[in-house]
Amino acid sequence: MLLVGFLTAFSFIKNDSRNINIESINFINSDLKFISLDSVNKMLKQSDLLSNNILKSDLNLKEIEKIILDNVFINFAEVSLNLNGQLGIILKEKDPVFRVLNGNYYIDSKGNKMPISNIFSKRVPLLLNNVDPTNFNDLSLLGNYVKKNVFLSKHISAVELVENDLFFYVKGFPYSIKIKGFDDYKLKFKNYEFFFRSVYNEGLLDSIKSINLNFKNQIILQKK
């Protein structure tokens, strides 16, 4: 038993004294678009936490995760280490739902500001005017809803927030859709989708200037 205990302790000590191979980082299921894996690699190698001579016992995985999360494009990071001293990293990028045209930045799915990437541009609805950061959370909820809705995700091209009124612009048609505030837009959009599909083949949509969804169970049309 003493011999087994000694060998076990020796194996732990030997394992802790193993050098980390920072030249061979395994990025697990990390499909990055806004930032390259080379950029992440470079960021880690420039960090004081990693060097070619660092021992496994000196490695702080949580601190490495914090460094990665400091990147403006990264939403989630999980760092692990296998028995051979190889780092494994799972990364997930932020998910933009609107692009603010005047400010040239995104609002992501969690209501945070996200910069434009130099290597990838995601096609999301445009916000045509600058918005107050206090509206970011409501806009992110709205953007997530539009994105996950099969009809709206292919239909809405832009949004404008004027005081408490939301104006939605659609692809392929000249009219705007008006909704007041961020309440009950799910029900209002369901009514609009039913209306749209009902009249799509009648040639009516091209003659409309605006659609007002603010009246209960009614759709008010303004013609050109």
Phi, psi and omega in degrees: 000320178297321180294318178297316179297321179294316181294323178295314179298321180296321180293322178295317180296317180296321180294318180293335182270006180288138176283145179273135178267095182278354177278349183230078179265131181264110177271112189266120177048040183253091180267090185266143178235317185281339179220146182272156175296328177298322179294320178295316177303313181297319179299319181290319182291334178277352181284149176289346183279342183236138173205165181295340184258005184288140179269156179300323182292339182264359186276132178247101186294323181294323178292324177296318178300320180297320179298316180296319182290346175290342178290135188291348182258349187263131180257329184214140177215134176225122184248134178226170183222128179270177185294339181270004178083019179261132178282135172243131185230127173256126182235143170227132181278163172293155186242101182287144178241338175221150171244120180280112189295309183291322181275347179056053175210168177260159161249125185270180187292349179253009177083023179253155176281136183226129183288165175282139179271149177278347186245350181205139177235121181271136180277104177227162178302144179274143165262116192279348179226160176295144182235152178287137179304337178294343179265358185300318183295314178298320179293325178293320177297317177297314180298320177297320180295314179299317183297320185275346179275120186301318181289308185292325182298333178261358190249319185273126180254332184201159180223145175229129179253112181241108187054249181250014181254135176256128176245120181255135178249140189246158182282128172086000181224154188273356187265164173245158178247127183253128174226135181270117176071190185255014181263138171063022181289336179297312179295320181295321178290328176295318176297319180294317180298318178299316178298313183302312182291331181288325186250002187306318185271005184263355179078010182284326190296329181287346182260005184263139176265319180206156177233125181254121182255017188273000180255133187302123177056024178226148174239116184262123181255141170243120181275162180295000000 
